[in-house]
Amino acid sequence: MSEGIIVKAKIKDIASGFSVASEFSEALNGKVMQLIKESCRRAEANGRRTVMAKDL
């Protein structure tokens, strides 16, 4: 994976009491990247250059 958005240490904090496999953070990062790109497309389709919560 090229660039990570997700902070692995924060995942471990939230998943307290669980082990977190390395591929989990990679998969989560991929989903977040996909959500961001889809949100940008939606904002653009609505004539905006600002991505908002409603674009999720």
N, C-alpha and C positions, 0 to 999 in steps of 0.2 A: 504494500500500500504506500502510495507516495507521500501524501501529507495528512497528518492526523489532526482532527478537530477535537476528538474525544480525549479526555485526560484519564489515563488508566488508573491513577491513584484515586480519583474521584469515584470511579466505578466501584473500586474496592471499598471505599468508605460507605457508599450507599448499599452495597451488597454485603454488609457486615455479617459475619458468620458463615459466609459462603466462599468457596474458592471460585476464582474467575479465570476461565481458560483464555489464553492469548487470542484465540480466534474470535472470542466473543467481542472483544473491543474492536477488532478489525471489522467484524460484521456490523456492529453498531455504528462505527464510523461511516461505513458505506451507506447505511440507511439514512444517517443524518445528512450526508452529502446529497443523496437523492432528494430528500425533503427540501433542502435549500434550493437546489436547481429547479424543482417543480414549483416552488414558491416564487422564484424569480420569473419563471415563464408566466405564471398566473398574474403577477403584478404587471408585467410588460403587456400582456393581453388586455389588461384593464387600463392601459395608458398611464401607468405609474412607473416611476423609477425608485420607489420606496417599497421595500418588502415589509409587509405587516403581518400581524398574527393571523388575521383572517385569510391570508394566503396559504396557511397550513391546511 
